[in-house]
Amino acid sequence: MLPTSARLLRLLSLLQTHREWSGSDLANRLEVDVRTVRRDVDRLRTLGYPVDASPGVAGGYRLGAGAHMPPLLLDDEEAVAVAMGLRTAAGGSISGIEESSLRALAKLEQVLPSRLRHRVNTLQSVTVSTATSGTPVDAQHLTTIATAARDHEQLRFDYRSHDGSESVRDVEPHRLVHTGQRWYLMAFDVDRQDWRNFRVDRMTPRVPTGPRFEPRKVPEFTVTGFARWKSHRYQARFTIHAPAEVMAEKIPPQYGLLEAIDDDSCTLYAGSDMLEGFAMWVPSFGFEFEVHEPPALIEHMAALTARMSRSIGLDT
């Protein structure tokens, strides 16, 4: 059996990893009896840890929320992950938390064993971050949006579009997505009755949030894929006359979304800030294809086709 102090730390660590533990499960993990678990829980409470208990056969123990932040017990991998995350946060993609991130990082690195500090420094030295957001988002805004999405509460906010026009939007928030450059909210626009993506740095949420809603079925494309597709200036849709599994070998998920139509064709969704990129990229696959949207891309490719035909002496 572990000494009492070591057992208390182990018990606290277990309580921090699960929402609820039964007394027998904790006893098995700690290799003690249930009565000892009850005594150790009482000791944690005496030390100020808010351990909640629910009676009955299905009851158990859980670590509740207290007035102060209790010490966290992290294993090696968790400690390295948190340190790397804090260093990234200190870089400034979320405004207002850089100083807090640096303070937390200083506290963590002060108590990291040398072997873990070396791992963190090694990872940092060979890691290049491309998440250079030109417009950091407000931390409080991000928290308000995340809370509304978690609690399934409608959100009203002032929104500034890319052309500078302003509007008030009412949405059912679904997910926050960071694309590596910007934060986006994927939400169902109540007025437009359609899914939309909003740049968080252009949003000013209004509080309190609105009534609760029943979550809707997510669109057929994935949350992260939807955000990548919608985050660009142009969103394109193609039909490619090739099997989806063949195209998946040519198109990484971060560049486009594929949906099978049948055994011999698929739909490609892709985003780009330049029409020229589409015009050169899609024909390079070597398969027949059709362009469905946007209209600007159809016009651009028609003009490009005519120009290329003239360059080799063909009239279109």
BAMILO-665812 format. One line per field, with one value per residue (C-alpha): x, y, z; residue number from 1. Coordinates in steps of 0.25 Angstrom, whole numbers. Example, Ala and Ser with C-alpha at 12.3 -4.5 7.8 and 13.67 -1.06 7.14 Angstrom:
residues 2
c1	c(49 / 55)
c2	c(-18 / -4)
c3	c(31 / 29)
num	c(1 / 2)
end
This chain:
residues 316
c1	c(0 / 5 / 8 / -4 / 2 / 6 / -8 / -15 / -7 / -11 / -26 / -26 / -20 / -30 / -41 / -36 / -37 / -51 / -64 / -68 / -62 / -69 / -63 / -60 / -53 / -44 / -41 / -37 / -28 / -21 / -21 / -28 / -42 / -54 / -54 / -39 / -44 / -55 / -45 / -35 / -47 / -49 / -35 / -35 / -48 / -40 / -29 / -39 / -42 / -57 / -60 / -74 / -81 / -94 / -101 / -107 / -102 / -99 / -93 / -79 / -68 / -65 / -56 / -65 / -63 / -57 / -54 / -40 / -32 / -27 / -13 / -13 / -6 / 0 / 7 / 19 / 12 / 1 / 12 / 19 / 6 / 2 / 16 / 15 / 1 / 5 / 17 / 8 / -3 / 8 / 10 / -3 / -14 / -24 / -22 / -22 / -16 / -1 / 3 / -5 / 1 / 15 / 12 / 6 / 18 / 28 / 21 / 20 / 35 / 39 / 34 / 37 / 47 / 60 / 56 / 43 / 49 / 59 / 47 / 40 / 52 / 55 / 41 / 41 / 54 / 50 / 36 / 31 / 18 / 10 / -2 / 1 / -12 / -12 / -24 / -24 / -38 / -43 / -42 / -55 / -62 / -56 / -61 / -75 / -76 / -71 / -80 / -92 / -88 / -86 / -99 / -107 / -112 / -115 / -105 / -107 / -95 / -91 / -83 / -74 / -73 / -61 / -66 / -68 / -83 / -89 / -101 / -107 / -108 / -115 / -109 / -109 / -94 / -89 / -73 / -61 / -50 / -36 / -31 / -17 / -18 / -32 / -43 / -57 / -70 / -78 / -93 / -107 / -112 / -126 / -131 / -124 / -128 / -115 / -101 / -91 / -76 / -73 / -59 / -58 / -49 / -61 / -71 / -76 / -85 / -97 / -100 / -107 / -109 / -122 / -131 / -127 / -128 / -128 / -115 / -117 / -110 / -97 / -95 / -89 / -75 / -67 / -66 / -52 / -53 / -65 / -57 / -46 / -55 / -63 / -51 / -46 / -50 / -55 / -62 / -63 / -70 / -66 / -70 / -58 / -60 / -51 / -54 / -53 / -43 / -34 / -35 / -33 / -19 / -17 / -24 / -20 / -32 / -26 / -27 / -41 / -53 / -58 / -72 / -74 / -85 / -84 / -73 / -67 / -69 / -68 / -71 / -59 / -61 / -49 / -46 / -36 / -33 / -29 / -36 / -23 / -20 / -33 / -30 / -17 / -19 / -31 / -28 / -14 / -22 / -23 / -38 / -50 / -57 / -68 / -68 / -81 / -78 / -75 / -79 / -66 / -58 / -66 / -64 / -49 / -47 / -55 / -46 / -33 / -38 / -40 / -26 / -19 / -26 / -22 / -8 / -7 / -15 / -29 / -41 / -52)
c2	c(0 / 14 / 23 / 33 / 45 / 38 / 31 / 45 / 50 / 38 / 39 / 54 / 50 / 40 / 50 / 60 / 50 / 45 / 52 / 42 / 30 / 19 / 16 / 2 / 6 / 16 / 5 / -4 / 6 / 10 / -4 / -1 / -4 / 5 / 10 / 15 / 23 / 29 / 34 / 39 / 47 / 53 / 57 / 64 / 71 / 76 / 81 / 89 / 80 / 80 / 65 / 63 / 49 / 44 / 32 / 20 / 8 / 17 / 28 / 32 / 43 / 54 / 67 / 79 / 93 / 101 / 116 / 114 / 107 / 94 / 89 / 80 / 67 / 65 / 53 / 55 / 56 / 65 / 74 / 75 / 78 / 89 / 96 / 95 / 101 / 112 / 116 / 116 / 124 / 135 / 137 / 145 / 139 / 142 / 156 / 159 / 146 / 147 / 152 / 142 / 131 / 135 / 135 / 121 / 116 / 122 / 115 / 102 / 102 / 105 / 92 / 83 / 72 / 75 / 63 / 70 / 84 / 78 / 72 / 85 / 93 / 83 / 83 / 98 / 99 / 90 / 95 / 107 / 113 / 118 / 122 / 137 / 143 / 157 / 161 / 154 / 151 / 157 / 146 / 150 / 149 / 135 / 131 / 136 / 129 / 116 / 116 / 119 / 107 / 98 / 101 / 101 / 116 / 125 / 136 / 150 / 159 / 171 / 166 / 174 / 167 / 168 / 180 / 188 / 187 / 184 / 175 / 169 / 153 / 143 / 129 / 116 / 114 / 100 / 100 / 109 / 106 / 111 / 109 / 112 / 127 / 131 / 127 / 124 / 121 / 111 / 114 / 113 / 126 / 127 / 139 / 133 / 118 / 113 / 109 / 121 / 123 / 136 / 142 / 143 / 156 / 163 / 159 / 166 / 157 / 163 / 158 / 151 / 140 / 136 / 124 / 109 / 102 / 87 / 85 / 82 / 72 / 76 / 78 / 67 / 73 / 72 / 84 / 87 / 85 / 94 / 105 / 103 / 104 / 116 / 123 / 127 / 138 / 128 / 115 / 106 / 93 / 83 / 70 / 61 / 49 / 40 / 31 / 38 / 29 / 32 / 47 / 45 / 41 / 54 / 64 / 65 / 68 / 82 / 85 / 80 / 72 / 60 / 54 / 41 / 43 / 29 / 19 / 27 / 42 / 51 / 65 / 74 / 86 / 95 / 109 / 119 / 134 / 134 / 129 / 126 / 115 / 107 / 109 / 103 / 92 / 85 / 82 / 77 / 64 / 59 / 56 / 62 / 71 / 82 / 95 / 98 / 110 / 121 / 129 / 137 / 124 / 120 / 133 / 133 / 119 / 122 / 134 / 126 / 114 / 124 / 131 / 118 / 113 / 126 / 124 / 111 / 116 / 111 / 119 / 116)
c3	c(0 / -3 / 8 / 12 / 5 / -8 / -8 / -6 / -18 / -26 / -22 / -26 / -40 / -42 / -38 / -48 / -60 / -59 / -57 / -47 / -40 / -32 / -18 / -22 / -35 / -27 / -17 / -28 / -34 / -21 / -16 / -3 / 3 / 1 / 15 / 13 / 0 / 9 / 19 / 8 / 2 / 15 / 16 / 3 / 7 / 20 / 10 / 3 / -9 / -13 / -14 / -17 / -14 / -19 / -11 / -16 / -25 / -37 / -28 / -27 / -25 / -34 / -32 / -31 / -34 / -23 / -19 / -23 / -34 / -28 / -32 / -45 / -45 / -59 / -65 / -74 / -87 / -82 / -76 / -89 / -97 / -87 / -88 / -103 / -103 / -94 / -102 / -114 / -107 / -103 / -118 / -118 / -127 / -115 / -110 / -95 / -91 / -95 / -81 / -74 / -83 / -80 / -65 / -65 / -74 / -64 / -52 / -60 / -65 / -51 / -46 / -59 / -57 / -65 / -74 / -78 / -79 / -89 / -97 / -97 / -102 / -112 / -118 / -118 / -125 / -137 / -138 / -147 / -145 / -157 / -149 / -150 / -149 / -154 / -145 / -131 / -125 / -112 / -101 / -95 / -108 / -110 / -97 / -99 / -112 / -107 / -95 / -104 / -113 / -101 / -95 / -108 / -106 / -118 / -120 / -125 / -129 / -138 / -150 / -159 / -173 / -182 / -189 / -176 / -176 / -162 / -158 / -146 / -147 / -139 / -140 / -133 / -131 / -133 / -133 / -132 / -142 / -143 / -157 / -154 / -157 / -152 / -143 / -149 / -143 / -150 / -148 / -153 / -157 / -152 / -161 / -174 / -170 / -174 / -169 / -169 / -164 / -157 / -154 / -139 / -140 / -147 / -137 / -125 / -117 / -109 / -95 / -89 / -99 / -105 / -102 / -103 / -116 / -121 / -128 / -143 / -152 / -156 / -172 / -180 / -179 / -167 / -157 / -160 / -175 / -175 / -168 / -178 / -190 / -185 / -180 / -193 / -203 / -213 / -210 / -222 / -225 / -236 / -242 / -244 / -253 / -245 / -232 / -219 / -214 / -226 / -223 / -209 / -212 / -220 / -211 / -196 / -186 / -184 / -198 / -202 / -198 / -206 / -207 / -215 / -226 / -231 / -234 / -245 / -240 / -228 / -224 / -219 / -210 / -209 / -205 / -210 / -209 / -224 / -236 / -243 / -233 / -237 / -252 / -251 / -240 / -244 / -259 / -254 / -248 / -262 / -261 / -268 / -259 / -258 / -251 / -244 / -235 / -233 / -245 / -245 / -246 / -258 / -265 / -262 / -267 / -280 / -283 / -279 / -289 / -300 / -298 / -298 / -310 / -317 / -313 / -321 / -333 / -329 / -330 / -319)
num	c(1 / 2 / 3 / 4 / 5 / 6 / 7 / 8 / 9 / 10 / 11 / 12 / 13 / 14 / 15 / 16 / 17 / 18 / 19 / 20 / 21 / 22 / 23 / 24 / 25 / 26 / 27 / 28 / 29 / 30 / 31 / 32 / 33 / 34 / 35 / 36 / 37 / 38 / 39 / 40 / 41 / 42 / 43 / 44 / 45 / 46 / 47 / 48 / 49 / 50 / 51 / 52 / 53 / 54 / 55 / 56 / 57 / 58 / 59 / 60 / 61 / 62 / 63 / 64 / 65 / 66 / 67 / 68 / 69 / 70 / 71 / 72 / 73 / 74 / 75 / 76 / 77 / 78 / 79 / 80 / 81 / 82 / 83 / 84 / 85 / 86 / 87 / 88 / 89 / 90 / 91 / 92 / 93 / 94 / 95 / 96 / 97 / 98 / 99 / 100 / 101 / 102 / 103 / 104 / 105 / 106 / 107 / 108 / 109 / 110 / 111 / 112 / 113 / 114 / 115 / 116 / 117 / 118 / 119 / 120 / 121 / 122 / 123 / 124 / 125 / 126 / 127 / 128 / 129 / 130 / 131 / 132 / 133 / 134 / 135 / 136 / 137 / 138 / 139 / 140 / 141 / 142 / 143 / 144 / 145 / 146 / 147 / 148 / 149 / 150 / 151 / 152 / 153 / 154 / 155 / 156 / 157 / 158 / 159 / 160 / 161 / 162 / 163 / 164 / 165 / 166 / 167 / 168 / 169 / 170 / 171 / 172 / 173 / 174 / 175 / 176 / 177 / 178 / 179 / 180 / 181 / 182 / 183 / 184 / 185 / 186 / 187 / 188 / 189 / 190 / 191 / 192 / 193 / 194 / 195 / 196 / 197 / 198 / 199 / 200 / 201 / 202 / 203 / 204 / 205 / 206 / 207 / 208 / 209 / 210 / 211 / 212 / 213 / 214 / 215 / 216 / 217 / 218 / 219 / 220 / 221 / 222 / 223 / 224 / 225 / 226 / 227 / 228 / 229 / 230 / 231 / 232 / 233 / 234 / 235 / 236 / 237 / 238 / 239 / 240 / 241 / 242 / 243 / 244 / 245 / 246 / 247 / 248 / 249 / 250 / 251 / 252 / 253 / 254 / 255 / 256 / 257 / 258 / 259 / 260 / 261 / 262 / 263 / 264 / 265 / 266 / 267 / 268 / 269 / 270 / 271 / 272 / 273 / 274 / 275 / 276 / 277 / 278 / 279 / 280 / 281 / 282 / 283 / 284 / 285 / 286 / 287 / 288 / 289 / 290 / 291 / 292 / 293 / 294 / 295 / 296 / 297 / 298 / 299 / 300 / 301 / 302 / 303 / 304 / 305 / 306 / 307 / 308 / 309 / 310 / 311 / 312 / 313 / 314 / 315 / 316)
end
